[in-house]
Amino acid sequence: MSEKNMRYCLLLDFYGEVLSDNQREMMDLYYNEDFSLSEIADEIGITRQGVRDAVRRAEESLDSLEEKLGMIARFDRLRVQRAEIAVLLSDDSRPRDAVIREALQKLEMLEI
Amino acid sequence: MSEKNMRYCLLLDFYGEVLSDNQREMMDLYYNEDFSLSEIADEIGITRQGVRDAVRRAEESLDSLEEKLGMIARFDRLRVQRAEIAVLLSDDSRPRDAVIREALQKLEMLEI
């Protein structure tokens, strides 16, 4: 799957509920089920061009939501911070008490 | 501040960018700056009833977004999970290695 497609799968997962049922169904078929535009057109009973336009509009809505709300960026940062704490806790070359103290500090600073 | 008001401050913080500039300004004055409806009406130059309607519509938009996207609920869960890890790490009655192992597992399960 291309990076662009993976991004829309993620955007759909976060913001899909904001789309209309119809848009969400087309986006789900297109991005999660890997249907072609023509296959979706057959499935839904509209033209291929109609599907293409609807998918494009839905993509714009999702991009606009992420631009405004930045939830994916926020969760990405959280995952990085979590990984840093995991690395710290897994480092058994340092005194356990110091590791725990530092992990607590980093946990406290987790941008939730 | 009432619990309802605190909730709208939080909703504004998460989803405020989705409102129009005008709506966001009124909501900011009302919820963050504690202006009255009449004071906002004077500030913006519309009727008190106009402000009341705009605030009500904005509240509905924010509630609807949280109902669909659930970001506040999601971050609330994350904070609870973080607190559990902090309690675990702070428990110095248990062997350090066991504490670290368990913290790593809980960190891995953090619903990010």
gemmi code that builds the backbone of each chain (N, CA, C; Angstrom):
import gemmi

chains = {
    "A": [
        ("MET", (0.848, -1.210, 0.000), (0.000, 0.000, 0.000), (0.879, 1.254, 0.000)),
        ("SER", (0.537, 2.229, -0.831), (1.353, 3.448, -0.903), (1.227, 4.229, 0.392)),
        ("GLU", (2.179, 5.152, 0.584), (2.163, 5.939, 1.818), (0.916, 6.832, 1.853)),
        ("LYS", (0.537, 7.326, 0.672), (-0.656, 8.180, 0.580), (-1.895, 7.373, 0.992)),
        ("ASN", (-1.976, 6.145, 0.507), (-3.134, 5.326, 0.849), (-3.177, 5.003, 2.332)),
        ("MET", (-2.009, 4.691, 2.884), (-1.971, 4.396, 4.319), (-2.434, 5.593, 5.123)),
        ("ARG", (-2.054, 6.766, 4.639), (-2.460, 7.980, 5.340), (-3.987, 8.125, 5.339)),
        ("TYR", (-4.613, 7.833, 4.207), (-6.073, 7.977, 4.178), (-6.764, 6.896, 5.005)),
        ("CYS", (-6.163, 5.717, 5.085), (-6.719, 4.686, 5.977), (-6.724, 5.203, 7.417)),
        ("LEU", (-5.620, 5.832, 7.785), (-5.486, 6.369, 9.139), (-6.471, 7.532, 9.355)),
        ("LEU", (-6.539, 8.422, 8.367), (-7.466, 9.556, 8.466), (-8.901, 9.055, 8.587)),
        ("LEU", (-9.234, 8.014, 7.807), (-10.577, 7.427, 7.878), (-10.851, 6.877, 9.264)),
        ("ASP", (-9.846, 6.234, 9.817), (-9.992, 5.632, 11.140), (-10.257, 6.714, 12.189)),
        ("PHE", (-9.571, 7.824, 12.076), (-9.728, 8.910, 13.058), (-10.997, 9.708, 12.837)),
        ("TYR", (-11.223, 10.106, 11.590), (-12.244, 11.120, 11.320), (-13.412, 10.607, 10.485)),
        ("GLY", (-13.410, 9.326, 10.139), (-14.410, 8.783, 9.219), (-15.838, 9.060, 9.643)),
        ("GLU", (-16.079, 9.085, 10.955), (-17.449, 9.273, 11.449), (-18.024, 10.634, 11.086)),
        ("VAL", (-17.170, 11.549, 10.695), (-17.643, 12.880, 10.339), (-18.193, 12.908, 8.897)),
        ("LEU", (-17.787, 11.939, 8.092), (-18.286, 11.870, 6.709), (-19.740, 11.393, 6.695)),
        ("SER", (-20.441, 11.631, 5.568), (-21.784, 11.068, 5.418), (-21.642, 9.550, 5.269)),
        ("ASP", (-22.734, 8.817, 5.540), (-22.689, 7.354, 5.427), (-22.213, 6.948, 4.038)),
        ("ASN", (-22.737, 7.653, 3.043), (-22.412, 7.350, 1.654), (-20.920, 7.554, 1.354)),
        ("GLN", (-20.411, 8.705, 1.763), (-18.986, 8.992, 1.558), (-18.117, 7.973, 2.285)),
        ("ARG", (-18.516, 7.676, 3.522), (-17.703, 6.759, 4.317), (-17.669, 5.376, 3.674)),
        ("GLU", (-18.827, 4.954, 3.127), (-18.867, 3.633, 2.478), (-17.924, 3.596, 1.277)),
        ("MET", (-17.973, 4.664, 0.454), (-17.096, 4.684, -0.723), (-15.624, 4.709, -0.314)),
        ("MET", (-15.307, 5.515, 0.672), (-13.917, 5.613, 1.131), (-13.448, 4.286, 1.723)),
        ("ASP", (-14.343, 3.629, 2.431), (-13.989, 2.346, 3.021), (-13.693, 1.323, 1.925)),
        ("LEU", (-14.570, 1.287, 0.908), (-14.344, 0.348, -0.198), (-13.039, 0.683, -0.926)),
        ("TYR", (-12.803, 1.975, -1.128), (-11.643, 2.405, -1.907), (-10.338, 2.184, -1.138)),
        ("TYR", (-10.300, 2.615, 0.110), (-9.027, 2.585, 0.844), (-8.830, 1.329, 1.688)),
        ("ASN", (-9.895, 0.837, 2.297), (-9.700, -0.348, 3.154), (-9.898, -1.661, 2.402)),
        ("GLU", (-10.846, -1.659, 1.439), (-11.148, -2.911, 0.735), (-10.481, -2.992, -0.632)),
        ("ASP", (-9.774, -1.919, -0.997), (-9.024, -1.904, -2.251), (-9.877, -2.131, -3.503)),
        ("PHE", (-11.151, -1.680, -3.475), (-11.980, -1.700, -4.689), (-11.466, -0.631, -5.646)),
        ("SER", (-11.667, -0.850, -6.966), (-11.372, 0.209, -7.942), (-12.565, 1.167, -7.992)),
        ("LEU", (-12.340, 2.337, -8.598), (-13.443, 3.306, -8.756), (-14.608, 2.663, -9.521)),
        ("SER", (-14.290, 1.895, -10.576), (-15.344, 1.253, -11.375), (-16.119, 0.225, -10.561)),
        ("GLU", (-15.408, -0.531, -9.756), (-16.090, -1.538, -8.925), (-17.019, -0.874, -7.910)),
        ("ILE", (-16.553, 0.251, -7.350), (-17.413, 0.967, -6.397), (-18.638, 1.523, -7.126)),
        ("ALA", (-18.420, 2.047, -8.338), (-19.527, 2.581, -9.137), (-20.588, 1.496, -9.346)),
        ("ASP", (-20.155, 0.292, -9.701), (-21.088, -0.833, -9.889), (-21.819, -1.152, -8.584)),
        ("GLU", (-21.049, -1.180, -7.515), (-21.595, -1.553, -6.202), (-22.662, -0.555, -5.732)),
        ("ILE", (-22.353, 0.748, -5.904), (-23.234, 1.792, -5.371), (-24.329, 2.161, -6.374)),
        ("GLY", (-24.038, 1.945, -7.674), (-25.030, 2.305, -8.690), (-24.951, 3.759, -9.119)),
        ("ILE", (-23.738, 4.340, -9.123), (-23.550, 5.668, -9.725), (-22.391, 5.573, -10.712)),
        ("THR", (-22.085, 6.688, -11.400), (-21.014, 6.628, -12.408), (-19.636, 6.580, -11.745)),
        ("ARG", (-18.673, 6.117, -12.516), (-17.291, 6.094, -12.033), (-16.840, 7.514, -11.685)),
        ("GLN", (-17.235, 8.479, -12.527), (-16.860, 9.876, -12.269), (-17.498, 10.374, -10.963)),
        ("GLY", (-18.720, 9.930, -10.716), (-19.404, 10.304, -9.473), (-18.654, 9.791, -8.262)),
        ("VAL", (-18.181, 8.562, -8.359), (-17.395, 7.983, -7.262), (-16.107, 8.770, -7.085)),
        ("ARG", (-15.432, 9.059, -8.216), (-14.168, 9.780, -8.140), (-14.353, 11.136, -7.439)),
        ("ASP", (-15.413, 11.849, -7.823), (-15.677, 13.164, -7.212), (-15.955, 13.024, -5.715)),
        ("ALA", (-16.749, 12.018, -5.365), (-17.109, 11.839, -3.950), (-15.871, 11.483, -3.125)),
        ("VAL", (-15.018, 10.619, -3.678), (-13.786, 10.231, -2.977), (-12.900, 11.456, -2.796)),
        ("ARG", (-12.802, 12.270, -3.844), (-11.952, 13.463, -3.769), (-12.465, 14.421, -2.687)),
        ("ARG", (-13.776, 14.623, -2.665), (-14.351, 15.519, -1.654), (-14.127, 14.981, -0.239)),
        ("ALA", (-14.289, 13.675, -0.103), (-14.090, 13.069, 1.215), (-12.623, 13.218, 1.643)),
        ("GLU", (-11.699, 13.017, 0.690), (-10.272, 13.196, 1.003), (-10.004, 14.613, 1.483)),
        ("GLU", (-10.617, 15.584, 0.786), (-10.414, 16.981, 1.184), (-10.953, 17.235, 2.588)),
        ("SER", (-12.127, 16.645, 2.881), (-12.694, 16.817, 4.229), (-11.756, 16.250, 5.282)),
        ("LEU", (-11.218, 15.057, 5.014), (-10.341, 14.409, 5.995), (-9.042, 15.199, 6.167)),
        ("ASP", (-8.472, 15.647, 5.043), (-7.236, 16.442, 5.125), (-7.473, 17.727, 5.910)),
        ("SER", (-8.614, 18.350, 5.648), (-8.938, 19.615, 6.316), (-9.113, 19.400, 7.821)),
        ("LEU", (-9.752, 18.284, 8.194), (-9.930, 18.002, 9.620), (-8.591, 17.800, 10.309)),
        ("GLU", (-7.689, 17.048, 9.663), (-6.388, 16.828, 10.292), (-5.609, 18.132, 10.372)),
        ("GLU", (-5.754, 18.971, 9.348), (-5.060, 20.258, 9.374), (-5.548, 21.108, 10.558)),
        ("LYS", (-6.874, 21.033, 10.809), (-7.441, 21.836, 11.897), (-7.234, 21.198, 13.266)),
        ("LEU", (-7.413, 19.879, 13.348), (-7.435, 19.232, 14.664), (-6.106, 18.551, 15.017)),
        ("GLY", (-5.370, 18.117, 14.000), (-4.031, 17.559, 14.224), (-3.975, 16.345, 15.144)),
        ("MET", (-5.029, 15.529, 15.139), (-5.042, 14.382, 16.057), (-4.014, 13.318, 15.670)),
        ("ILE", (-3.832, 13.123, 14.377), (-2.859, 12.109, 13.956), (-1.454, 12.557, 14.352)),
        ("ALA", (-1.160, 13.825, 14.113), (0.146, 14.362, 14.512), (0.330, 14.204, 16.030)),
        ("ARG", (-0.737, 14.467, 16.773), (-0.667, 14.394, 18.236), (-0.401, 12.958, 18.695)),
        ("PHE", (-1.107, 12.005, 18.084), (-0.891, 10.612, 18.464), (0.476, 10.115, 18.001)),
        ("ASP", (0.949, 10.631, 16.870), (2.296, 10.267, 16.417), (3.335, 10.697, 17.458)),
        ("ARG", (3.176, 11.930, 17.953), (4.115, 12.412, 18.973), (4.058, 11.538, 20.228)),
        ("LEU", (2.823, 11.181, 20.606), (2.660, 10.329, 21.789), (3.366, 8.988, 21.614)),
        ("ARG", (3.260, 8.419, 20.412), (3.900, 7.117, 20.163), (5.418, 7.217, 20.261)),
        ("VAL", (5.945, 8.341, 19.758), (7.401, 8.557, 19.852), (7.808, 8.658, 21.323)),
        ("GLN", (7.031, 9.441, 22.080), (7.365, 9.608, 23.505), (7.253, 8.279, 24.252)),
        ("ARG", (6.217, 7.501, 23.902), (6.084, 6.186, 24.537), (7.296, 5.312, 24.229)),
        ("ALA", (7.728, 5.339, 22.971), (8.878, 4.514, 22.580), (10.121, 4.934, 23.369)),
        ("GLU", (10.271, 6.242, 23.598), (11.432, 6.720, 24.351), (11.403, 6.184, 25.787)),
        ("ILE", (10.219, 6.154, 26.392), (10.110, 5.632, 27.757), (10.413, 4.133, 27.767)),
        ("ALA", (9.946, 3.436, 26.730), (10.188, 1.991, 26.652), (11.688, 1.704, 26.535)),
        ("VAL", (12.372, 2.516, 25.714), (13.828, 2.343, 25.554), (14.519, 2.570, 26.901)),
        ("LEU", (14.098, 3.618, 27.581), (14.671, 3.950, 28.885), (14.480, 2.792, 29.876)),
        ("LEU", (13.244, 2.302, 29.951), (12.953, 1.222, 30.905), (13.687, -0.069, 30.542)),
        ("SER", (13.976, -0.241, 29.266), (14.623, -1.482, 28.816), (16.141, -1.445, 28.983)),
        ("ASP", (16.673, -0.289, 29.339), (18.123, -0.149, 29.472), (18.559, -0.705, 30.828)),
        ("ASP", (19.074, -1.946, 30.819), (19.409, -2.553, 32.113), (20.869, -2.323, 32.504)),
        ("SER", (21.518, -1.354, 31.822), (22.892, -1.037, 32.214), (22.906, 0.045, 33.301)),
        ("ARG", (21.745, 0.640, 33.579), (21.714, 1.736, 34.558), (21.035, 1.280, 35.851)),
        ("PRO", (21.286, 2.004, 36.955), (20.637, 1.636, 38.220), (19.114, 1.694, 38.074)),
        ("ARG", (18.448, 0.666, 38.583), (16.991, 0.555, 38.449), (16.244, 1.775, 39.011)),
        ("ASP", (16.701, 2.257, 40.154), (15.997, 3.383, 40.779), (16.059, 4.634, 39.914)),
        ("ALA", (17.225, 4.875, 39.318), (17.384, 6.050, 38.457), (16.503, 5.912, 37.218)),
        ("VAL", (16.457, 4.703, 36.667), (15.632, 4.440, 35.486), (14.161, 4.712, 35.796)),
        ("ILE", (13.717, 4.203, 36.934), (12.307, 4.376, 37.316), (11.988, 5.855, 37.552)),
        ("ARG", (12.909, 6.549, 38.218), (12.681, 7.972, 38.485), (12.546, 8.752, 37.173)),
        ("GLU", (13.452, 8.456, 36.257), (13.423, 9.179, 34.982), (12.183, 8.815, 34.166)),
        ("ALA", (11.793, 7.537, 34.215), (10.593, 7.108, 33.481), (9.357, 7.830, 34.014)),
        ("LEU", (9.303, 7.987, 35.335), (8.171, 8.704, 35.934), (8.111, 10.152, 35.440)),
        ("GLN", (9.287, 10.783, 35.354), (9.329, 12.172, 34.860), (8.839, 12.257, 33.408)),
        ("LYS", (9.334, 11.326, 32.587), (8.938, 11.342, 31.177), (7.452, 11.042, 31.021)),
        ("LEU", (6.959, 10.155, 31.848), (5.535, 9.797, 31.831), (4.686, 11.025, 32.147)),
        ("GLU", (5.146, 11.758, 33.146), (4.454, 12.974, 33.580), (4.396, 13.988, 32.432)),
        ("MET", (5.457, 14.011, 31.615), (5.543, 14.990, 30.536), (4.879, 14.531, 29.240)),
        ("LEU", (4.346, 13.309, 29.260), (3.652, 12.770, 28.079), (2.535, 13.733, 27.693)),
        ("GLU", (2.540, 14.158, 26.424), (1.622, 15.237, 26.021), (0.196, 14.761, 25.766)),
        ("ILE", (-0.441, 14.319, 26.815), (-1.810, 13.823, 26.684), (-2.794, 14.974, 26.923)),
    ],
    "B": [
        ("MET", (-15.928, 27.305, 38.255), (-16.531, 27.019, 36.936), (-17.348, 25.726, 37.003)),
        ("SER", (-18.559, 25.753, 36.432), (-19.402, 24.553, 36.489), (-18.785, 23.441, 35.645)),
        ("GLU", (-19.260, 22.214, 35.889), (-18.718, 21.082, 35.150), (-19.044, 21.203, 33.657)),
        ("LYS", (-20.262, 21.722, 33.399), (-20.677, 21.911, 32.000), (-19.740, 22.900, 31.305)),
        ("ASN", (-19.437, 23.987, 32.004), (-18.557, 24.979, 31.400), (-17.153, 24.425, 31.156)),
        ("MET", (-16.654, 23.681, 32.129), (-15.329, 23.090, 31.958), (-15.303, 22.182, 30.751)),
        ("ARG", (-16.421, 21.471, 30.560), (-16.493, 20.561, 29.416), (-16.411, 21.334, 28.103)),
        ("TYR", (-17.096, 22.483, 28.025), (-17.030, 23.238, 26.770), (-15.666, 23.884, 26.566)),
        ("CYS", (-15.010, 24.247, 27.642), (-13.630, 24.747, 27.492), (-12.754, 23.668, 26.861)),
        ("LEU", (-12.935, 22.444, 27.335), (-12.153, 21.320, 26.825), (-12.526, 21.032, 25.367)),
        ("LEU", (-13.831, 21.016, 25.086), (-14.287, 20.775, 23.711), (-13.750, 21.849, 22.771)),
        ("LEU", (-13.739, 23.089, 23.248), (-13.207, 24.201, 22.440), (-11.727, 23.992, 22.151)),
        ("ASP", (-11.025, 23.535, 23.166), (-9.602, 23.313, 23.035), (-9.324, 22.225, 21.976)),
        ("PHE", (-10.123, 21.182, 21.980), (-9.916, 20.075, 21.042), (-10.418, 20.403, 19.641)),
        ("TYR", (-11.639, 20.924, 19.573), (-12.321, 21.010, 18.283), (-12.582, 22.435, 17.814)),
        ("GLY", (-12.124, 23.424, 18.575), (-12.466, 24.812, 18.274), (-12.120, 25.234, 16.853)),
        ("GLU", (-11.035, 24.669, 16.303), (-10.588, 25.081, 14.968), (-11.603, 24.742, 13.881)),
        ("VAL", (-12.548, 23.863, 14.205), (-13.540, 23.469, 13.209), (-14.662, 24.513, 13.112)),
        ("LEU", (-14.823, 25.328, 14.161), (-15.853, 26.377, 14.140), (-15.435, 27.512, 13.206)),
        ("SER", (-16.410, 28.339, 12.814), (-16.069, 29.540, 12.048), (-15.335, 30.503, 12.990)),
        ("ASP", (-14.588, 31.450, 12.411), (-13.847, 32.414, 13.239), (-14.790, 33.137, 14.198)),
        ("ASN", (-15.961, 33.487, 13.647), (-16.955, 34.223, 14.413), (-17.482, 33.407, 15.601)),
        ("GLN", (-17.844, 32.167, 15.313), (-18.334, 31.273, 16.371), (-17.256, 31.055, 17.428)),
        ("ARG", (-16.042, 30.835, 16.950), (-14.949, 30.550, 17.884), (-14.690, 31.751, 18.792)),
        ("GLU", (-14.764, 32.940, 18.211), (-14.539, 34.137, 19.018), (-15.597, 34.263, 20.130)),
        ("MET", (-16.859, 34.031, 19.742), (-17.929, 34.136, 20.741), (-17.779, 33.070, 21.824)),
        ("MET", (-17.468, 31.858, 21.405), (-17.312, 30.772, 22.376), (-16.127, 31.039, 23.300)),
        ("ASP", (-15.067, 31.610, 22.730), (-13.887, 31.917, 23.531), (-14.229, 32.971, 24.585)),
        ("LEU", (-14.939, 34.017, 24.165), (-15.330, 35.062, 25.110), (-16.253, 34.486, 26.185)),
        ("TYR", (-17.185, 33.644, 25.757), (-18.188, 33.114, 26.682), (-17.583, 32.112, 27.667)),
        ("TYR", (-16.828, 31.166, 27.152), (-16.342, 30.074, 28.013), (-14.963, 30.324, 28.611)),
        ("ASN", (-14.064, 30.932, 27.844), (-12.713, 31.126, 28.397), (-12.553, 32.468, 29.101)),
        ("GLU", (-13.245, 33.501, 28.582), (-13.065, 34.832, 29.162), (-14.202, 35.223, 30.099)),
        ("ASP", (-15.199, 34.332, 30.199), (-16.318, 34.553, 31.124), (-17.102, 35.838, 30.864)),
        ("PHE", (-17.195, 36.247, 29.605), (-18.076, 37.357, 29.236), (-19.525, 36.891, 29.344)),
        ("SER", (-20.447, 37.823, 29.633), (-21.873, 37.495, 29.569), (-22.335, 37.587, 28.110)),
        ("LEU", (-23.519, 37.047, 27.831), (-24.072, 37.139, 26.470), (-24.201, 38.603, 26.045)),
        ("SER", (-24.665, 39.459, 26.978), (-24.836, 40.886, 26.646), (-23.497, 41.556, 26.343)),
        ("GLU", (-22.492, 41.218, 27.137), (-21.168, 41.804, 26.899), (-20.625, 41.383, 25.525)),
        ("ILE", (-20.854, 40.113, 25.165), (-20.394, 39.647, 23.848), (-21.171, 40.368, 22.749)),
        ("ALA", (-22.481, 40.533, 22.968), (-23.315, 41.239, 21.987), (-22.753, 42.649, 21.747)),
        ("ASP", (-22.419, 43.363, 22.822), (-21.818, 44.700, 22.689), (-20.493, 44.646, 21.933)),
        ("GLU", (-19.676, 43.665, 22.305), (-18.334, 43.513, 21.719), (-18.410, 43.244, 20.210)),
        ("ILE", (-19.316, 42.339, 19.828), (-19.388, 41.900, 18.430), (-20.296, 42.816, 17.608)),
        ("GLY", (-21.254, 43.451, 18.285), (-22.193, 44.313, 17.565), (-23.382, 43.575, 16.983)),
        ("ILE", (-23.845, 42.509, 17.667), (-25.107, 41.871, 17.275), (-25.993, 41.795, 18.527)),
        ("THR", (-27.226, 41.295, 18.375), (-28.133, 41.238, 19.533), (-27.709, 40.121, 20.497)),
        ("ARG", (-28.177, 40.266, 21.738), (-27.920, 39.241, 22.740), (-28.496, 37.900, 22.275)),
        ("GLN", (-29.704, 37.959, 21.672), (-30.321, 36.724, 21.190), (-29.475, 36.088, 20.076)),
        ("GLY", (-28.888, 36.945, 19.245), (-28.019, 36.438, 18.176), (-26.815, 35.710, 18.743)),
        ("VAL", (-26.239, 36.279, 19.799), (-25.095, 35.621, 20.449), (-25.544, 34.289, 21.037)),
        ("ARG", (-26.706, 34.322, 21.738), (-27.194, 33.104, 22.380), (-27.377, 31.978, 21.341)),
        ("ASP", (-27.985, 32.329, 20.200), (-28.211, 31.322, 19.147), (-26.883, 30.786, 18.610)),
        ("ALA", (-25.928, 31.701, 18.389), (-24.633, 31.284, 17.831), (-23.895, 30.368, 18.811)),
        ("VAL", (-23.954, 30.740, 20.097), (-23.291, 29.917, 21.114), (-23.944, 28.530, 21.165)),
        ("ARG", (-25.281, 28.519, 21.107), (-25.997, 27.233, 21.149), (-25.604, 26.360, 19.958)),
        ("ARG", (-25.554, 26.960, 18.778), (-25.184, 26.184, 17.579), (-23.750, 25.659, 17.687)),
        ("ALA", (-22.873, 26.507, 18.191), (-21.473, 26.083, 18.336), (-21.369, 24.933, 19.343)),
        ("GLU", (-22.130, 25.035, 20.440), (-22.138, 23.949, 21.434), (-22.581, 22.649, 20.793)),
        ("GLU", (-23.633, 22.744, 19.975), (-24.133, 21.532, 19.303), (-23.080, 20.944, 18.370)),
        ("SER", (-22.364, 21.827, 17.649), (-21.303, 21.338, 16.749), (-20.221, 20.612, 17.544)),
        ("LEU", (-19.814, 21.208, 18.658), (-18.742, 20.611, 19.464), (-19.200, 19.287, 20.062)),
        ("ASP", (-20.449, 19.258, 20.592), (-20.966, 18.003, 21.156), (-21.026, 16.916, 20.091)),
        ("SER", (-21.481, 17.306, 18.907), (-21.620, 16.336, 17.826), (-20.252, 15.781, 17.416)),
        ("LEU", (-19.242, 16.663, 17.380), (-17.894, 16.203, 17.018), (-17.371, 15.202, 18.045)),
        ("GLU", (-17.559, 15.519, 19.319), (-17.060, 14.589, 20.341), (-17.834, 13.266, 20.279)),
        ("GLU", (-19.133, 13.362, 19.971), (-19.917, 12.132, 19.863), (-19.376, 11.258, 18.734)),
        ("LYS", (-18.982, 11.910, 17.633), (-18.491, 11.143, 16.473), (-17.037, 10.714, 16.636)),
        ("LEU", (-16.197, 11.628, 17.148), (-14.750, 11.363, 17.143), (-14.234, 10.851, 18.488)),
        ("GLY", (-14.896, 11.247, 19.575), (-14.544, 10.714, 20.896), (-13.118, 10.988, 21.352)),
        ("MET", (-12.527, 12.103, 20.911), (-11.126, 12.361, 21.265), (-10.956, 12.656, 22.756)),
        ("ILE", (-11.919, 13.351, 23.339), (-11.786, 13.662, 24.759), (-11.879, 12.380, 25.578)),
        ("ALA", (-12.831, 11.531, 25.208), (-12.958, 10.241, 25.892), (-11.670, 9.437, 25.746)),
        ("ARG", (-11.083, 9.495, 24.555), (-9.856, 8.744, 24.285), (-8.689, 9.259, 25.135)),
        ("PHE", (-8.569, 10.579, 25.211), (-7.486, 11.146, 26.017), (-7.735, 10.932, 27.509)),
        ("ASP", (-9.013, 10.918, 27.898), (-9.324, 10.618, 29.306), (-8.837, 9.216, 29.669)),
        ("ARG", (-9.114, 8.266, 28.782), (-8.664, 6.881, 29.031), (-7.146, 6.825, 29.126)),
        ("LEU", (-6.487, 7.552, 28.212), (-5.017, 7.573, 28.221), (-4.477, 8.113, 29.548)),
        ("ARG", (-5.118, 9.152, 30.047), (-4.652, 9.741, 31.317), (-4.814, 8.754, 32.472)),
        ("VAL", (-5.930, 8.018, 32.455), (-6.142, 7.003, 33.498), (-5.053, 5.929, 33.403)),
        ("GLN", (-4.773, 5.490, 32.182), (-3.744, 4.458, 32.000), (-2.371, 4.975, 32.419)),
        ("ARG", (-2.091, 6.231, 32.078), (-0.815, 6.816, 32.489), (-0.710, 6.851, 34.014)),
        ("ALA", (-1.809, 7.234, 34.667), (-1.788, 7.307, 36.135), (-1.527, 5.924, 36.727)),
        ("GLU", (-2.098, 4.891, 36.102), (-1.879, 3.525, 36.603), (-0.406, 3.138, 36.503)),
        ("ILE", (0.218, 3.519, 35.403), (1.652, 3.203, 35.248), (2.474, 3.977, 36.282)),
        ("ALA", (2.086, 5.218, 36.520), (2.818, 6.038, 37.499), (2.704, 5.424, 38.901)),
        ("VAL", (1.498, 4.960, 39.243), (1.298, 4.327, 40.547), (2.180, 3.083, 40.649)),
        ("LEU", (2.184, 2.304, 39.581), (2.997, 1.086, 39.550), (4.480, 1.411, 39.758)),
        ("LEU", (4.980, 2.393, 38.989), (6.396, 2.748, 39.078), (6.753, 3.333, 40.441)),
        ("SER", (5.777, 3.943, 41.094), (6.038, 4.591, 42.380), (5.975, 3.617, 43.557)),
        ("ASP", (5.528, 2.396, 43.290), (5.391, 1.406, 44.359), (6.755, 0.799, 44.678)),
        ("ASP", (7.407, 1.316, 45.740), (8.763, 0.831, 46.012), (8.775, -0.350, 46.985)),
        ("SER", (7.596, -0.972, 47.162), (7.566, -2.156, 48.017), (7.835, -3.424, 47.204)),
        ("ARG", (7.870, -3.287, 45.874), (8.054, -4.479, 45.025), (9.441, -4.480, 44.390)),
        ("PRO", (9.893, -5.668, 43.951), (11.207, -5.740, 43.293), (11.236, -4.837, 42.061)),
        ("ARG", (12.311, -4.087, 41.920), (12.435, -3.104, 40.826), (12.290, -3.732, 39.444)),
        ("ASP", (12.900, -4.899, 39.275), (12.838, -5.531, 37.955), (11.418, -5.905, 37.571)),
        ("ALA", (10.666, -6.411, 38.541), (9.277, -6.794, 38.275), (8.449, -5.563, 37.926)),
        ("VAL", (8.691, -4.477, 38.658), (7.976, -3.220, 38.421), (8.252, -2.711, 37.003)),
        ("ILE", (9.528, -2.752, 36.625), (9.900, -2.265, 35.292), (9.283, -3.134, 34.201)),
        ("ARG", (9.306, -4.455, 34.410), (8.733, -5.374, 33.420), (7.240, -5.083, 33.239)),
        ("GLU", (6.563, -4.937, 34.357), (5.121, -4.705, 34.280), (4.801, -3.339, 33.658)),
        ("ALA", (5.615, -2.349, 33.987), (5.408, -1.008, 33.419), (5.580, -1.047, 31.900)),
        ("LEU", (6.560, -1.799, 31.438), (6.780, -1.929, 29.993), (5.563, -2.551, 29.313)),
        ("GLN", (4.995, -3.582, 29.962), (3.802, -4.215, 29.392), (2.639, -3.234, 29.317)),
        ("LYS", (2.430, -2.493, 30.402), (1.314, -1.541, 30.432), (1.539, -0.420, 29.414)),
        ("LEU", (2.785, -0.026, 29.271), (3.128, 1.017, 28.306), (2.793, 0.549, 26.890)),
        ("GLU", (3.124, -0.704, 26.628), (2.858, -1.316, 25.323), (1.351, -1.318, 25.029)),
        ("MET", (0.554, -1.489, 26.092), (-0.898, -1.605, 25.924), (-1.603, -0.237, 25.952)),
        ("LEU", (-0.832, 0.814, 26.144), (-1.400, 2.166, 26.156), (-2.151, 2.404, 24.842)),
        ("GLU", (-3.410, 2.778, 24.943), (-4.263, 2.843, 23.740), (-4.017, 4.102, 22.913)),
        ("ILE", (-2.841, 4.195, 22.348), (-2.507, 5.363, 21.531), (-2.857, 5.068, 20.068)),
    ],
}
model = gemmi.Model(1)
for chain_id, residues in chains.items():
    chain = gemmi.Chain(chain_id)
    for i, (resn, *xyz) in enumerate(residues, 1):
        res = gemmi.Residue()
        res.name, res.seqid = resn, gemmi.SeqId(i, " ")
        for name, pos in zip(("N", "CA", "C"), xyz):
            atom = gemmi.Atom()
            atom.name, atom.element = name, gemmi.Element(name[0])
            atom.pos, atom.b_iso = gemmi.Position(*pos), 0.0
            res.add_atom(atom)
        chain.add_residue(res)
    model.add_chain(chain)
structure = gemmi.Structure()
structure.add_model(model)
structure.setup_entities()
